[in-house]
Amino acid sequence: MALVKVRYFAAAEEAAGLAEEPRGEPTLGALREALVAQYPGLVGVLPRCAVLVDGARVGDDTVLTEEATVDVLPPFAGG
């Protein structure tokens, strides 16, 4: 099982209660489902987030490879 690093930022970090963690889900879609099941606070946050795998937006069917980094980035205000 490949472990990926998931990093949470801003409101996503607050909702999950941690800044980062290793995860073992096989695809991005499975990861999204597992996150909202484990962290109910993400239910309202995750749909608004940009979720990047190694810096790129990808689909939920993307296979998460070992050593990948997934960033969960809520919209940022300001400028």
C-alpha positions in Angstrom: 0.0 0.0 0.0 1.4 3.3 -1.1 1.4 6.1 1.6 0.9 9.6 0.4 1.3 12.8 2.4 -1.8 14.8 2.7 -1.3 18.5 3.7 -4.2 20.6 5.0 -4.2 24.4 4.8 -6.3 27.2 6.4 -9.9 26.1 6.9 -9.2 22.5 5.9 -6.5 22.3 8.6 -8.9 23.6 11.1 -11.7 21.2 10.0 -9.4 18.1 10.0 -7.6 19.2 13.2 -4.1 18.6 11.8 -1.7 20.0 9.3 -0.6 16.8 7.6 -0.8 13.1 7.8 0.1 9.9 5.8 -2.8 8.2 4.0 -3.1 4.9 2.2 -6.2 5.3 -0.1 -5.5 4.1 -3.7 -7.2 7.0 -5.6 -8.0 10.6 -5.1 -11.7 9.8 -5.1 -11.3 7.2 -2.4 -9.2 9.7 -0.4 -11.9 12.4 -0.6 -14.5 9.9 0.6 -12.3 8.7 3.5 -11.5 12.2 4.6 -15.1 13.3 4.9 -16.0 10.1 6.7 -13.1 10.5 9.2 -13.3 14.3 9.6 -17.0 15.4 9.4 -15.9 19.0 9.6 -14.5 18.7 6.1 -18.0 17.9 4.6 -18.6 21.6 4.1 -15.0 22.6 3.3 -13.7 19.9 1.0 -16.0 20.6 -2.0 -14.8 24.2 -2.1 -11.1 23.2 -1.9 -8.5 22.9 -4.7 -7.1 19.4 -4.2 -3.7 19.1 -5.9 -1.6 16.0 -6.3 2.1 16.9 -6.7 1.1 20.4 -7.5 -1.5 19.6 -10.3 -5.3 19.4 -10.4 -6.3 15.9 -11.3 -9.5 13.8 -11.4 -10.8 11.6 -8.7 -9.8 8.5 -10.7 -6.1 9.4 -10.3 -4.1 6.7 -8.7 -2.1 7.9 -5.8 1.4 6.7 -6.0 3.9 6.2 -3.2 5.6 9.4 -2.1 2.9 11.6 -3.7 1.8 14.8 -1.9 -1.8 15.9 -1.8 -2.5 19.5 -0.9 -6.0 20.5 0.3 -6.3 24.2 -0.3 -9.4 26.2 0.5 -10.1 29.4 -1.4 -8.0 32.2 -0.1 -9.3 35.8 0.2 -7.2 38.9 -0.1 -4.9 40.2 -2.7 
